[in-house]
Amino acid sequence: MQYPIPQIGIVKKDIFVGNDNKARVYLEFHGEFIYTDEDRLRFKLFEDILQLRLTQVLREQKHLIYMAGVGSDLLPVAGGP
């Protein structure tokens, strides 16, 4: 399976559709990653911690959102280790 080569640097895209005040934010991190069980677990823990922090701050403290969702995916690059 071929994966696209990610762009280097910060890429920002603003898309405005509809009338409701809704937002979806995507963060992508690119770089070398050793694909071990331990490092995959660390990445999953990062996802869980980010989910908790978003819920605590944006929902419980600032009352800005109803629901926060976080997802993660680790994809090997073609030709990588």
Contacts in CASP RR format, 6 or more apart in sequence:
PFRMAT RR
TARGET T0000
AUTHOR 0000-0000-0000
METHOD contacts of the structure
MODEL  1
MQYPIPQIGIVKKDIFVGNDNKARVYLEFHGEFIYTDEDRLRFKLFEDIL
QLRLTQVLREQKHLIYMAGVGSDLLPVAGGP
1 78 0 8 1.000
2 78 0 8 1.000
3 75 0 8 1.000
3 76 0 8 1.000
3 77 0 8 1.000
3 78 0 8 1.000
5 77 0 8 1.000
6 28 0 8 1.000
6 30 0 8 1.000
6 31 0 8 1.000
8 30 0 8 1.000
33 39 0 8 1.000
33 74 0 8 1.000
34 81 0 8 1.000
35 74 0 8 1.000
35 76 0 8 1.000
35 81 0 8 1.000
40 74 0 8 1.000
43 72 0 8 1.000
43 74 0 8 1.000
44 72 0 8 1.000
46 72 0 8 1.000
47 70 0 8 1.000
47 71 0 8 1.000
47 72 0 8 1.000
48 70 0 8 1.000
50 70 0 8 1.000
51 68 0 8 1.000
51 69 0 8 1.000
51 70 0 8 1.000
51 71 0 8 1.000
54 68 0 8 1.000
54 69 0 8 1.000
54 70 0 8 1.000
55 68 0 8 1.000
58 64 0 8 1.000
58 65 0 8 1.000
58 68 0 8 1.000
59 65 0 8 1.000
59 66 0 8 1.000
59 67 0 8 1.000
59 68 0 8 1.000
END
